[in-house]
Amino acid sequence: MAKLSMRERYRALTRDLDWTPTYVDSGRFYPFTRYEGIKIHDWDAWEDPFRLTVDAYCKYQAEKDKKLYAVIDSFAQGQGHLSLSDGRYLSSLKLFLQGVTPLEYMAHRHFAFLARHLDCPGARFAALCQSIDELRHTQTEIHTIGQYNKYYTGFHDWSKMHDRLWYLSVPKSFGDDGMSAGPFEFLTAISFSFEYLLTNLLFVPFMSGASFNGDLATMTFGFSAQSDESRHMTLGLDSVKFILEQDEVNVPIVQDWIDKWFWRAYRLLGLVAAMMDYMLPKKVMSWQEAFELYFEDQMLNGLFPDLEFYGIRPPRHLDQAIAEKSRLSHEVYWTLYSFGFGTSFNTTAPTAEEMDWMSASYPETFDRYYRPRWERAVRMAEAGNRFFYPGLPMLCQVCQIPTIFTEADDPTTLSTRSSEYRGERFNFCSDGCKWVFDREPEKYVQAWLPVHQVLQGNCGGPTLPEVLTWCGLREGDSGEYLTSPDKASWDKWHAPTVGGGR
């Protein structure tokens, strides 16, 4: 027999192995694609742009894993952690492991769900491949970053911390929100709004930062995963176009989802903004530069003019995201610094050289609004009075970030909004989060807010040490970096030896 082409093998794997059940109605066999209001008239019109088969997919991923684990082993055996630019860089890895890795696993679970419940065999197989991708990312991130647990604090119990620590409720609430959505909303949320619109802001500049800071293993993982992310982005865009082409009633539904999930993902990436500007000793680019390059230029000048054909406009509240691009990282990191007694990584004020870099990167905001604050924090630390905020903040009901952000047109005024639902007041950090809540208040009134749970006595006890123990923190995990065990170990390992060597 003649050898089948890739397209023919893909069709044999998907359409030709599929069958229509006769013993049960298709609505009962695939119930979850029918209650969101999306109308699909022709599932056969859906095409996977990559048309992967099982053998091609496994061969492709096995080759990437072979190269990645060779680098990880070489890096570990060569004591590669000593070649990092500075011990402060490790805080960014701790935050990545605690916040991003569990989201990869949550995505794996829900794409596995879609691999059973989408009506189309091609879409089910694509969801299966992405589910395996997300599980692979979870495992390789653990293997890549987990090697630092032998030498440094804060890398242990990351999954427990994801469920319990206050700042990790931000990514956790995002993942829980997506997993409790319907299948079409989940596809729009993850495959399109996060993967296509915003994933470059996570993987490209941060993984380049890993390279700049001597972390060859993490850099290799990032570039290994990025090839998967490129496939996921293409899948997300094609899926959204397929939904829009099926029926015009789908357009306003998808537009609402794009509006919601852009804002939800953007608020989550505030943690990445802080990592890029403050946690990388050697800087690659500022958050503002990355936002302008990977979102404004590529999305607003390329993607959304293309989607205008389908009736889709740029996301709601985009103007607010653009207005605060020169402030986002500073406001988020100051919060992490102020509450650094309750984080599983160490924080410290930027050095004089780093403040000069921020002045050049943020000429309109840093010197005016943030440099005086950091210079005072440095003076307090040098006097033995390192600043920590001695209380619990008000959290946003939707994104679960403390209400730290400022008004779009006034960086000196905190932005707070509120809504009343069933006689109870709920607070938000922005117009975007208030709009998300007002669309689905029944969903967000159920949010598990760490501050509320602490005050109700549900977090290990009434005292701060009891709460931090319940969260999984150990001595040395949190607090000021300059007085931390990691800093002491770093200085000891890099101290000159007799004869001038290291």
C-alpha positions in Angstrom: 0.0 0.0 0.0 1.1 3.5 -0.7 2.3 5.4 2.3 -0.3 7.9 3.6 0.4 11.6 3.7 0.5 13.4 7.0 -3.0 14.9 6.3 -4.4 11.4 5.5 -2.8 9.9 8.6 -4.3 12.7 10.7 -7.7 12.1 9.2 -7.4 8.3 9.8 -6.5 9.0 13.4 -9.4 11.4 14.1 -12.3 11.3 11.7 -11.9 7.7 10.6 -11.7 6.3 14.1 -14.7 8.3 15.3 -18.2 6.9 15.4 -21.7 8.3 16.1 -23.4 6.5 19.0 -26.8 5.1 18.3 -27.7 4.0 21.8 -27.8 7.5 23.3 -28.7 11.0 22.0 -25.6 13.1 21.1 -26.8 15.8 23.5 -26.4 13.4 26.4 -23.1 12.0 25.0 -21.6 15.5 24.7 -23.7 17.6 27.2 -21.2 20.3 28.1 -21.0 22.1 24.8 -24.7 23.0 24.8 -25.3 25.2 27.8 -23.1 28.2 27.1 -25.2 29.5 24.3 -22.6 28.7 21.6 -24.1 27.3 18.4 -22.0 24.9 16.3 -23.5 23.8 13.0 -20.6 21.9 11.4 -18.0 20.4 13.6 -16.3 18.9 10.5 -15.2 22.5 9.5 -12.8 22.5 12.5 -9.2 21.8 11.4 -6.2 21.3 13.6 -3.5 23.5 11.9 -0.7 21.1 12.9 -2.4 17.8 12.2 -0.2 15.8 14.5 -0.4 12.1 14.8 0.5 10.0 17.8 3.8 8.8 16.4 4.8 12.3 15.2 3.8 13.9 18.5 5.7 11.4 20.7 8.8 11.5 18.6 8.8 15.3 18.6 8.4 15.6 22.4 10.8 12.8 23.2 13.6 14.6 21.2 12.9 17.8 23.1 13.0 16.0 26.5 16.2 14.2 25.6 18.0 17.6 25.0 16.4 19.3 28.0 17.3 16.6 30.5 20.9 16.4 29.2 21.2 20.2 30.0 19.6 19.7 33.4 21.9 16.9 34.3 25.0 18.8 33.1 23.9 21.9 35.0 23.3 20.0 38.2 26.5 18.0 38.1 28.6 21.1 37.3 27.2 22.9 40.3 25.5 25.4 37.9 23.7 27.2 40.7 27.1 28.8 41.6 27.2 30.4 38.2 24.1 32.4 38.7 24.4 36.2 38.5 23.3 36.7 42.1 21.4 34.9 44.8 18.5 37.4 44.5 17.6 35.8 41.2 16.4 32.7 43.0 13.3 34.6 44.3 12.0 34.8 40.8 12.3 31.0 40.4 10.5 30.4 43.7 7.6 32.6 42.6 7.5 30.9 39.2 7.5 27.4 40.7 4.8 28.4 43.3 2.6 30.4 40.9 3.0 29.1 37.4 3.7 25.4 37.7 0.4 24.6 39.5 -1.5 26.5 36.7 0.2 24.2 34.1 -1.2 21.2 36.0 -4.7 22.8 36.2 -4.6 23.4 32.5 -3.6 19.7 32.0 -6.7 18.6 33.9 -9.2 20.7 32.1 -7.8 20.0 28.6 -8.1 16.3 29.5 -11.7 17.0 30.2 -12.1 18.6 26.8 -10.5 15.6 25.2 -13.6 13.7 26.3 -16.3 16.2 26.0 -15.8 18.2 22.7 -18.1 17.0 19.9 -15.4 16.9 17.2 -12.7 14.1 17.1 -10.1 16.5 15.7 -10.7 19.0 18.5 -10.7 16.2 21.1 -7.3 14.9 19.9 -5.9 18.5 19.9 -7.1 18.9 23.4 -5.5 15.6 24.4 -2.1 16.7 22.9 -2.3 20.0 24.8 -3.3 18.2 28.0 -0.1 16.1 27.7 1.9 19.2 26.9 0.7 20.9 30.1 1.5 17.8 32.1 5.0 17.7 30.6 5.5 21.4 31.4 4.5 20.7 35.0 7.0 17.9 35.3 9.9 19.6 33.6 9.4 22.8 35.6 9.5 20.7 38.8 12.6 18.8 37.6 14.4 22.0 36.4 13.7 24.3 39.3 13.5 21.6 42.0 17.3 21.1 41.9 17.7 24.4 43.8 15.9 22.9 46.7 19.1 21.1 47.8 20.9 24.5 48.4 18.3 27.2 49.0 15.2 27.9 51.1 11.6 28.4 49.8 11.5 25.7 47.1 9.8 23.1 49.3 6.0 22.5 49.7 5.3 24.7 46.7 2.0 23.0 45.9 0.7 23.4 49.5 1.7 27.1 49.4 -0.2 27.5 46.1 -3.3 26.5 48.0 -2.7 28.5 51.1 -0.3 31.5 50.8 -2.0 34.9 50.3 -0.2 36.1 47.1 -0.6 32.7 45.5 -4.4 33.0 45.7 -4.0 35.3 42.7 -2.9 32.5 40.2 -5.0 29.9 42.1 -8.2 32.0 41.7 -7.4 32.4 38.0 -7.0 28.7 37.5 -10.1 27.8 39.6 -12.1 30.4 37.6 -11.0 28.7 34.3 -11.6 25.2 35.4 -15.2 26.0 36.6 -16.1 27.5 33.2 -17.7 25.7 30.3 -15.6 24.2 27.5 -15.9 27.0 25.0 -15.2 29.7 27.7 -12.2 27.7 28.8 -10.9 27.5 25.3 -11.3 31.2 24.9 -9.8 31.9 28.4 -6.7 29.7 28.1 -6.0 28.9 24.5 -6.8 32.4 23.2 -6.8 35.1 25.9 -3.9 33.7 27.9 -1.9 31.6 25.4 -2.3 33.9 22.3 -2.6 37.3 23.8 -0.3 37.2 26.9 1.8 34.1 27.1 4.8 35.8 25.4 4.9 38.2 28.3 5.6 35.3 30.6 7.9 33.0 28.6 9.9 35.1 26.3 11.3 38.0 28.4 11.5 36.0 31.6 13.3 33.0 30.1 15.6 35.4 28.3 16.2 36.8 31.8 17.1 33.3 33.0 19.8 33.2 30.3 21.1 36.6 31.2 21.4 35.6 34.8 23.3 32.3 34.2 20.5 29.9 34.6 21.0 27.6 31.6 18.6 24.9 32.8 15.6 27.2 33.2 16.4 28.9 29.9 16.5 25.5 28.2 13.2 24.5 29.7 11.6 27.9 28.7 12.6 27.5 25.0 11.6 23.9 25.0 8.1 24.9 26.3 7.9 27.8 24.0 7.6 25.6 20.9 4.6 24.0 22.6 3.2 27.4 23.4 3.5 28.5 19.8 1.3 25.5 18.8 -1.1 26.3 21.6 -1.4 29.9 20.4 -2.2 28.8 16.9 -4.7 26.3 18.2 -6.4 29.0 20.3 -6.7 31.5 17.4 -8.1 28.9 15.1 -10.6 27.7 17.7 -11.9 31.2 18.3 -12.2 31.8 14.5 -14.0 28.5 14.1 -16.5 29.4 16.8 -17.1 32.9 15.3 -17.6 31.5 11.8 -20.3 29.0 12.9 -23.0 31.5 13.9 -23.3 35.2 14.4 -24.9 34.7 17.8 -21.5 33.5 19.1 -19.9 36.8 18.5 -21.1 38.8 21.6 -20.6 35.7 23.8 -17.0 35.3 22.7 -16.4 39.1 23.0 -17.5 39.0 26.6 -15.1 36.1 27.3 -12.2 38.0 25.6 -13.0 41.0 27.7 -13.2 39.0 30.9 -10.2 36.8 30.4 -7.9 39.5 29.1 -8.4 41.4 32.3 -8.1 38.3 34.5 -4.9 37.2 32.8 -3.5 40.7 32.8 -4.0 41.1 36.5 -2.2 37.8 37.1 0.8 38.9 35.0 1.3 41.7 37.5 3.5 39.1 39.4 5.5 38.7 36.2 6.0 42.4 35.9 7.5 42.5 39.4 9.7 39.5 38.6 11.1 41.2 35.4 11.8 44.7 36.9 12.8 43.8 40.5 13.8 40.1 40.8 16.3 39.8 37.9 19.7 41.1 39.0 20.6 41.4 35.3 17.8 43.0 33.4 16.7 42.0 29.9 13.9 44.6 29.3 11.4 46.4 31.4 7.9 45.3 31.8 6.8 48.4 29.9 9.0 47.5 27.0 7.7 43.9 27.0 4.1 45.0 27.2 4.6 47.4 24.3 6.4 44.9 22.1 4.5 41.7 22.8 1.0 43.1 23.3 0.5 46.6 21.9 2.5 46.2 18.8 1.7 42.6 17.9 -1.9 42.4 19.1 -3.3 45.8 18.5 -1.6 46.3 15.1 -1.9 42.7 13.9 -4.4 40.4 15.6 -7.4 42.6 16.4 -7.6 44.3 13.0 -7.8 40.8 11.6 -10.5 39.8 14.1 -12.5 43.0 13.3 -13.8 41.0 10.2 -15.7 38.8 12.7 -17.0 41.7 14.7 -14.5 41.4 17.5 -12.9 44.5 19.0 -9.9 44.9 21.4 -10.6 43.9 25.0 -12.6 46.0 27.3 -10.5 48.0 29.8 -7.4 47.8 27.6 -7.0 51.5 28.0 -6.5 51.1 31.8 -3.8 48.4 31.2 -2.0 50.7 28.8 -2.3 53.6 31.2 -0.6 51.7 34.1 2.2 50.0 32.2 4.7 52.4 33.7 3.5 51.7 37.2 2.3 48.1 37.4 5.6 46.4 38.4 6.5 49.1 41.1 3.1 48.8 42.8 3.1 45.0 42.8 6.7 44.6 44.0 6.3 47.2 46.8 3.4 45.1 48.1 5.5 41.9 48.0 8.3 43.8 49.8 5.9 45.3 52.4 4.4 41.9 53.2 7.7 40.0 52.8 7.3 38.4 56.2 4.6 36.2 54.6 6.2 35.1 51.3 8.1 32.0 50.4 10.9 34.1 48.9 13.1 36.9 50.0 12.7 40.5 49.0 15.0 43.5 49.2 15.1 47.0 48.0 16.7 47.7 44.6 20.3 48.8 44.5 21.4 52.3 43.5 22.4 51.0 40.1 19.0 49.3 39.6 17.2 52.5 40.6 19.2 54.3 37.9 18.1 51.6 35.4 14.5 52.1 36.4 14.8 55.8 36.1 16.0 55.3 32.5 13.3 52.7 31.8 10.5 54.6 33.4 11.4 58.3 33.0 7.9 59.6 33.5 7.1 57.8 36.8 10.0 56.2 38.7 11.9 59.2 40.0 8.7 61.1 40.7 6.6 58.4 42.5 8.8 55.4 43.5 12.5 56.4 43.9 11.8 58.4 47.1 9.9 55.5 48.6 12.7 53.0 47.9 15.4 55.4 49.1 13.5 55.7 52.4 13.1 51.9 52.6 16.9 51.6 52.2 17.6 54.1 54.9 15.2 52.3 57.3 16.9 48.9 56.5 20.3 50.3 57.1 19.2 51.7 60.5 18.0 48.2 61.5 14.3 49.0 61.0 13.4 47.2 57.8 9.9 48.1 56.7 7.1 45.5 56.9 3.4 46.4 56.8 2.0 45.4 60.2 -1.5 44.4 59.1 -3.8 42.7 56.7 -4.8 44.4 53.4 -8.2 44.6 51.7 -8.3 42.2 48.8 -10.0 42.5 45.5 -12.9 40.0 45.3 -12.1 39.0 41.8 -8.3 39.0 41.2 -7.5 38.6 44.9 -4.7 41.1 44.7 -4.6 43.7 47.6 -6.2 47.0 46.5 -2.8 48.5 45.7 -3.3 49.9 42.3 -3.7 53.6 41.5 -6.2 55.4 39.4 -5.5 55.3 35.7 -5.2 59.1 35.5 -3.8 59.7 39.0 -0.8 57.7 40.3 -1.2 59.2 43.8 -4.7 57.9 44.5 -5.6 54.3 45.2 -8.2 52.8 43.0 -11.0 51.1 44.8 -14.5 50.1 43.6 -17.4 48.2 45.2 -20.6 46.5 44.4 -23.5 45.4 46.6 -25.0 41.9 46.1 -27.7 40.4 48.3 -27.1 43.0 50.9 -23.3 42.5 51.2 -20.6 44.8 49.9 -17.8 43.5 47.8 -14.6 45.4 47.0 -12.4 45.6 43.9 -9.1 47.0 42.7 -10.3 48.4 39.4 -13.2 48.9 37.0 -12.1 45.7 35.2 -12.5 43.5 38.2 -15.8 45.2 39.2 -17.1 44.6 35.7 -16.1 40.9 35.9 -17.9 40.5 39.2 -21.1 42.3 38.1 -21.4 39.9 35.1 -21.4 36.8 37.4 -21.8 37.8 41.0 -23.0 34.3 42.0 -19.6 32.9 41.0 -17.3 35.4 42.7 -19.1 35.7 46.0 -17.8 32.2 46.7 -14.1 33.3 46.4 -11.7 32.0 49.1 -10.0 35.2 50.2 -6.9 34.5 52.4 -7.4 37.7 54.6 -11.0 36.7 55.3 -10.0 33.2 56.2 -7.3 34.3 58.5 -9.7 36.6 60.4 -12.2 33.8 60.6 -9.6 31.5 62.2 -9.4 29.0 59.4 -5.7 29.2 58.8 -3.9 27.4 61.5 -4.5 29.7 64.5 -4.9 33.3 65.6 -1.3 34.3 65.5 1.0 35.2 62.6 3.5 32.3 63.3 0.7 29.8 63.4 -0.7 31.1 60.1 2.7 31.0 58.4 3.3 27.5 59.6 0.0 26.4 58.3 0.9 27.8 54.9 4.1 25.7 54.9 6.7 28.4 55.5 9.9 27.5 57.4 12.5 29.7 59.0 14.5 31.6 56.4 11.9 31.2 53.6 10.7 34.8 53.9 11.9 38.2 55.0 14.8 40.4 54.0 17.2 38.9 51.5 20.3 40.7 52.9 19.9 38.9 56.2 18.6 35.6 54.8 20.2 32.1 54.9 20.4 32.2 51.1 22.5 35.4 51.2 24.8 33.9 53.9 25.3 30.7 51.8 25.8 32.7 48.6 28.5 34.8 50.2 30.2 31.8 51.8 30.3 29.8 48.5 31.6 32.9 46.5 34.1 34.1 49.1 37.7 34.3 47.8 39.9 31.4 49.1 43.5 31.4 50.0 45.5 32.0 46.9 42.9 34.3 45.3 40.6 31.5 43.8 37.0 30.9 44.6 
